Amino acid sequence: MSLSVFTTYDFLLKLGVALFLGLMIGMDRQLKHKPLGVKTSMVISVASCLITIVSIESVHRFSLPGHTNMDPLRLAAQIVSGVGFLGAGVILRRSNDVISGLTTASMVWAASGLGIAVGAGFYFEAVTATILIILAINLFPIILRLVGPESLRQRDLSIKIVVEGGGELDLVFKQIKHLELQVKRVKVKDLDNNLQKLEMMITASENTYTTDIYSLLKAVDHVISVEVESR
């Protein structure tokens, strides 16, 4: 087999492996309806692989022994910083001051890293990293919730309640205490038409239904509206 044919097969193998690993990362995100989908992940991984191959091959093709000093991974080093713009694009700040998308942003960065590893010829390392990343995202959190401390089995809820001015806010807190919920932050402000708005951040068990919290708070006297949002 000629060297050119071997090089072509090696090139196609690297791009194919990068495509597959990007597919695995993208499937995990798309199944969870996250911003990073299959197509985006595959493009990032394949493009990173291509740039890495070009960076390495350029040294062999264009450098002159004893005259030209070239870094084989110079282009690949720029991928990590360049892909940060994509990662920043999936980080969102919602109205309740919750930052989301950090995991997806890290997956964008990981997809580029897998492409670089495959482009440099580290197949085993790239495949192993892909398996560990998927396990870290899906399996390990489940294990930690089962054997870890109680706080890992809790979630934060944002509650907004509008009550009439004559209503007793203490009744609201009594209902929250009845559900064994932990209040983390409270904010009360006056509205027009003799209304008051109560905003709270509470911690609840994963087994507590959001609808149960809504129903109990809605049943409190003088409560006009209730909004419960899971973080």
For each residue, the residues with C-beta under 8 A, 3 or more apart:
1: 5 6
2: 5 6
3: 6 7
4: 7 8
5: 1 2 8 9
6: 1 2 3 9 10
7: 3 4 10 11
8: 4 5 11 12
9: 5 6 12 13
10: 6 7 13 14
11: 7 8 14 15 53
12: 8 9 15 16
13: 9 10 16 17
14: 10 11 17 18 49 53 118 119 121
15: 11 12 18 19 46 49 50
16: 12 13 19 20
17: 13 14 20 21 49 118 123 126 127
18: 14 15 21 22 45 46 48 49 114 115 118 119 126
19: 15 16 22 23 42 45 46
20: 16 17 23 24
21: 17 18 24 25 45 111 114 115 118 126 127 130
22: 18 19 25 26 41 42 43 44 45 46 111 114 115
23: 19 20 26 27 38 41 42
24: 20 21 27 28 130 134
25: 21 22 28 29 36 41 45 107 110 111 114 130 133 134
26: 22 23 29 30 36 37 38 39 40 41 42 111
27: 23 24 30 31 38
28: 24 25 31 32 107 134 137 138
29: 25 26 32 34 35 36 37 41 104 107
30: 26 27 33 34 36 37 38
31: 27 28
32: 28 29
33: 30
34: 29 30 37 90 101 103 104
35: 29 89 90 101 104
36: 25 26 29 30 40 41 90 104 107 108 111
37: 26 29 30 34 40 41
38: 23 26 27 30 41 42
39: 26 42 43
40: 26 36 37 43 44 86 108
41: 22 23 25 26 29 36 37 38 44 45 107 108 111
42: 19 22 23 26 38 39 45 46
43: 22 39 40 46 47
44: 22 40 41 47 48 83 86 108 111 112 115
45: 18 19 21 22 25 41 42 48 49 111 112 114 115 118
46: 15 18 19 22 42 43 49 50 115
47: 43 44 50 51 115
48: 18 44 45 51 52 76 79 83 111 112 113 114 115 116 119
49: 14 15 17 18 45 46 52 53 115 116 118 119
50: 15 46 47 53 54 115 119
51: 47 48 54 55 75 76 78 79 115 119
52: 48 49 55 56 73 75 76 79 115 116 118 119 120
53: 11 14 49 50 56 57 119
54: 50 51 57 58 75
55: 51 52 58 59 72 73 74 75 76 119
56: 52 53 59 60 72 73 76 119 120
57: 53 54 60 61
58: 54 55 61 62 63 70 72 75
59: 55 56 62 63 70 71 72
60: 56 57 63
61: 57 58
62: 58 59 68 70
63: 58 59 60 67 68 69 70
64: 67 68
65:
66:
67: 63 64
68: 62 63 64
69: 63
70: 58 59 62 63 74
71: 59 74 77
72: 55 56 58 59
73: 52 55 56 76 77 120
74: 55 70 71 77 78
75: 51 52 54 55 58 78 79
76: 48 51 52 55 56 73 79 116 119 120
77: 71 73 74 80 81
78: 51 74 75 81 82
79: 48 51 52 75 76 82 83 112 115 116
80: 77 83 84 109 112 113 116
81: 77 78 84
82: 78 79 85
83: 44 48 79 80 86 87 108 109 112
84: 80 81 87 88 109
85: 82 88 89
86: 40 44 83 89 90 108
87: 83 84 90 91 105 106 108 109
88: 84 85 91 105
89: 35 85 86
90: 34 35 36 86 87 101 104 105 108
91: 87 88 99 100 101 102 105
92: 99 100 101
93: 97 98 99
94: 97 98 99 100
95:
96: 158 229 231
97: 93 94
98: 93 94 158 231
99: 91 92 93 94 102
100: 91 92 94
101: 34 35 90 91 92 104 105
102: 91 99 105 106
103: 34 106 107 137
104: 29 34 35 36 90 101 107 108
105: 87 88 90 91 101 102 108 109
106: 87 102 103 109 110
107: 25 28 29 36 41 103 104 110 111 133 137
108: 36 40 41 44 83 86 87 90 104 105 111 112
109: 80 83 84 87 105 106 112 113
110: 25 106 107 113 114 129 133
111: 21 22 25 26 36 41 44 45 48 107 108 114 115
112: 44 45 48 79 80 83 108 109 115 116
113: 48 80 109 110 116 117 129
114: 18 21 22 25 45 48 110 111 117 118 126 129 130
115: 18 21 22 44 45 46 47 48 49 50 51 52 79 111 112 118 119
116: 48 49 52 76 79 80 112 113 119 120
117: 113 114 120 122 125 126 129
118: 14 17 18 21 45 49 52 114 115 121 122 123 126
119: 14 18 48 49 50 51 52 53 55 56 76 115 116
120: 52 56 73 76 116 117
121: 14 118
122: 117 118 125 126
123: 17 118 126 127
124: 127 128
125: 117 122 128 129
126: 17 18 21 114 117 118 122 123 129 130
127: 17 21 123 124 130 131
128: 124 125 131 132
129: 110 113 114 117 125 126 132 133
130: 21 24 25 114 126 127 133 134
131: 127 128 134 135
132: 128 129 135 136
133: 25 107 110 129 130 136 137
134: 24 25 28 130 131 137 138
135: 131 132 138 139 140
136: 132 133 139 140
137: 28 103 107 133 134 140 141
138: 28 134 135 141 142
139: 135 136 142 143
140: 135 136 137 143 144
141: 137 138 144 145
142: 138 139 145 146
143: 139 140 146 147
144: 140 141 147 148 152
145: 141 142 148 152 153 206
146: 142 143
147: 143 144
148: 144 145 152 153
149: 152
150: 153 154
151: 154
152: 144 145 148 149
153: 145 148 150 205 206
154: 150 151 203 204 205 206
155: 203 204 205 206 230 231
156: 184 201 202 203 204 230 231
157: 181 201 202 203 204 210 213 228 229 230 231
158: 96 98 199 200 201 228 229 230 231
159: 198 199 200 201 202 213 217 226 227 228 229
160: 197 198 199 200 226 227 229
161: 172 197 198 199 200 217 223 225 226 227
162: 191 195 196 197 198 223 224 225
163: 167 169 172 195 196 197 198 220 222 223 224
164: 167 194 195 196 222 224
165: 190 194 195 196
166: 194 222
167: 163 164 171 196 220 221 222 223
168: 171 221 222
169: 163 172 173 188 196 198
170: 173 174
171: 167 168 174 175 220 221
172: 161 163 169 175 176 198 217 220 223
173: 169 170 176 177 183
174: 170 171 177 178
175: 171 172 178 179 216 217 219 220
176: 172 173 179 181 183 200 202 217
177: 173 174 180 181
178: 174 175 216
179: 175 176 204 208 212 213 216
180: 177 205
181: 157 176 177 202 203 204 208 213
182: 202 203 204
183: 173 176 186 200 201 202
184: 156 200 201 202 203
185: 200 201
186: 183 198 199 200
187: 198 199 200
188: 169 196 197 198 199
189: 196 197 199
190: 165 195 196 197
191: 162 195 196 197
192: 195
193:
194: 164 165 166
195: 162 163 164 165 190 191 192 224
196: 162 163 164 165 167 169 188 189 190 191
197: 160 161 162 163 188 189 190 191
198: 159 160 161 162 163 169 172 186 187 188
199: 158 159 160 161 186 187 188 189
200: 158 159 160 161 176 183 184 185 186 187
201: 156 157 158 159 183 184 185
202: 156 157 159 176 181 182 183 184
203: 154 155 156 157 181 182 184
204: 154 155 156 157 179 181 182 208 213
205: 153 154 155 180 208
206: 145 153 154 155
207:
208: 179 181 204 205 212 213
209: 212 213
210: 157 213 214 228 230
211: 214 215
212: 179 208 209 215 216
213: 157 159 179 181 204 208 209 210 216 217 228
214: 210 211 217 218 226 228
215: 211 212 218 219
216: 175 178 179 212 213 219 220
217: 159 161 172 175 176 213 214 220 223 226 228
218: 214 215 223 226
219: 175 215 216 223
220: 163 167 171 172 175 216 217 223
221: 167 168 171
222: 163 164 166 167 168
223: 161 162 163 167 172 217 218 219 220 226
224: 162 163 164 195
225: 161 162
226: 159 160 161 214 217 218 223
227: 159 160 161
228: 157 158 159 210 213 214 217
229: 96 157 158 159 160
230: 155 156 157 158 210
231: 96 98 155 156 157 158
